[in-house]
Amino acid sequence: MFGRKGRRPTAIQTLVGENTQIAGDLHFSGGCHIDGQVNGSVLVSNDPDGFLSVSEYGCVKGNVNVPRVALSGTIEGDLLVTEKAELGPTARVTGNVYYNLIEIAAGAEINGKLIHEVEAAKPAAKAAKPKAAAKAVEVDVDLGLDAVAEQNS
């Protein structure tokens, strides 16, 4: 999306078209592109190179757990990214973002917490992890267009 240096892009093998709605969880491997709406969680099935892209027309109403994501659309739920998250200027997340590496364009909106996890863990493993061993930084974030305009003034 913004610049993928050092990493070969994953081929898109799963496509959710613009006029498509899925009710239930979406499990995929390889690459997945969402132009439509998914009412359920989006998860990578045992693929460390899994990649999700959500266009500005795409919407996920559920949690997302992927190694890499390029987001230009909307996620209404928690976003857990074990490698790299790229949020474009039209990206909207209503929920917490758990990340290892993140790139946020001006105009992107996150209504939740940004939680940096050095060693990214899956949600089930996070619950079992002792609090002393969890190395995370929490930051409350509510960046909208107004906040970006105020910062540039």
C-alpha positions in Angstrom: 0.0 0.0 0.0 2.5 2.6 1.1 5.8 0.9 0.4 6.7 -2.8 0.8 10.4 -2.8 1.0 12.0 -6.2 1.5 8.8 -8.2 1.4 7.3 -9.8 -1.6 3.5 -9.1 -1.8 1.3 -12.1 -1.1 -1.0 -13.1 -4.0 -4.7 -12.4 -3.4 -6.5 -15.7 -3.3 -9.7 -14.7 -1.6 -11.9 -11.8 -2.8 -15.0 -10.4 -1.1 -16.6 -8.3 -3.8 -18.2 -4.8 -3.3 -21.8 -6.1 -3.4 -21.1 -9.1 -1.2 -22.0 -9.6 2.5 -20.7 -12.5 4.6 -22.5 -13.4 7.8 -20.0 -15.5 9.9 -16.3 -15.8 10.4 -13.9 -15.6 7.4 -10.9 -17.9 7.6 -8.3 -17.6 4.8 -4.7 -18.3 3.9 -2.5 -16.3 1.6 -3.9 -13.0 0.6 -7.5 -11.7 1.1 -9.0 -8.5 -0.3 -12.3 -7.2 1.0 -14.4 -4.7 -0.9 -17.8 -5.8 0.6 -18.9 -6.4 4.2 -18.0 -9.2 6.6 -20.2 -9.6 9.7 -17.9 -11.8 11.7 -14.2 -12.2 12.5 -11.5 -12.3 9.9 -8.7 -14.8 10.7 -5.6 -16.2 8.9 -5.5 -20.0 9.1 -2.0 -21.2 9.9 -0.2 -18.9 7.4 2.6 -16.7 8.8 2.6 -14.8 5.4 -1.1 -14.1 5.5 -2.1 -10.6 4.2 -5.4 -8.8 4.4 -6.3 -5.7 2.4 -9.6 -3.8 3.0 -10.5 -1.1 0.5 -12.3 2.1 1.3 -15.6 0.4 0.4 -14.8 -2.7 2.6 -16.1 -3.1 6.2 -15.5 -5.8 8.8 -17.9 -5.9 11.8 -15.9 -8.2 14.0 -12.3 -8.9 15.2 -9.4 -9.2 12.8 -6.3 -11.3 13.5 -3.7 -11.3 10.7 0.0 -11.1 10.3 -0.2 -8.1 7.9 -2.9 -5.7 6.9 -3.4 -2.7 4.5 -6.5 -0.9 5.7 -8.3 1.8 3.8 -11.9 0.8 4.9 -13.6 0.2 8.2 -13.1 -2.3 11.0 -15.6 -2.4 13.9 -13.8 -4.6 16.4 -10.3 -5.3 17.7 -7.5 -5.5 15.1 -4.6 -7.8 16.1 -1.6 -7.6 13.6 1.4 -9.7 14.4 3.8 -8.1 11.9 2.8 -4.9 10.2 -0.3 -2.7 10.0 -0.7 0.0 7.3 -3.6 2.4 7.8 -4.4 4.6 4.9 -6.0 8.0 5.0 -9.6 6.6 4.8 -9.0 3.9 7.4 -11.4 3.7 10.3 -11.0 1.4 13.3 -13.5 1.3 16.2 -11.7 -0.9 18.7 -8.3 -1.6 20.0 -5.3 -2.1 17.7 -2.6 -4.6 18.8 0.4 -4.2 16.6 4.1 -5.0 16.3 4.9 -2.4 13.6 2.3 0.3 12.4 2.2 2.9 9.7 -0.7 5.5 10.0 -1.4 8.0 7.3 -2.8 11.5 8.1 -6.6 11.2 8.2 -6.8 7.7 9.5 -9.1 7.3 12.5 -8.7 5.0 15.5 -11.3 5.0 18.2 -9.7 2.8 20.8 -6.3 2.0 22.2 -3.1 1.4 20.3 -1.3 -1.4 22.1 2.3 -2.2 21.0 3.2 -5.8 21.5 6.9 -6.6 21.0 6.1 -10.3 20.8 2.7 -10.5 19.2 0.5 -13.2 20.6 -2.8 -14.7 19.5 -5.9 -13.7 21.6 -6.1 -17.1 23.4 -2.4 -16.9 24.3 -2.8 -13.3 25.5 -5.4 -14.4 28.1 -3.0 -17.1 29.4 0.0 -14.8 29.5 1.0 -13.5 33.0 0.7 -9.8 33.3 4.4 -9.4 34.4 5.5 -11.2 31.1 3.4 -9.0 28.9 5.5 -6.2 27.4 2.9 -3.8 26.0 2.5 -0.1 25.8 -1.0 1.3 25.9 -2.0 4.6 24.4 -5.5 6.1 24.2 -6.0 7.4 20.7 -8.9 9.2 19.0 -7.4 10.7 15.9 -9.9 12.1 13.5 -9.6 14.8 10.8 -10.2 17.5 13.5 -7.2 16.3 15.6 -4.9 16.2 12.6 -6.0 19.8 11.6 -5.3 21.0 15.1 -1.9 19.4 15.2 -0.9 21.1 11.9 -2.0 24.5 13.2 
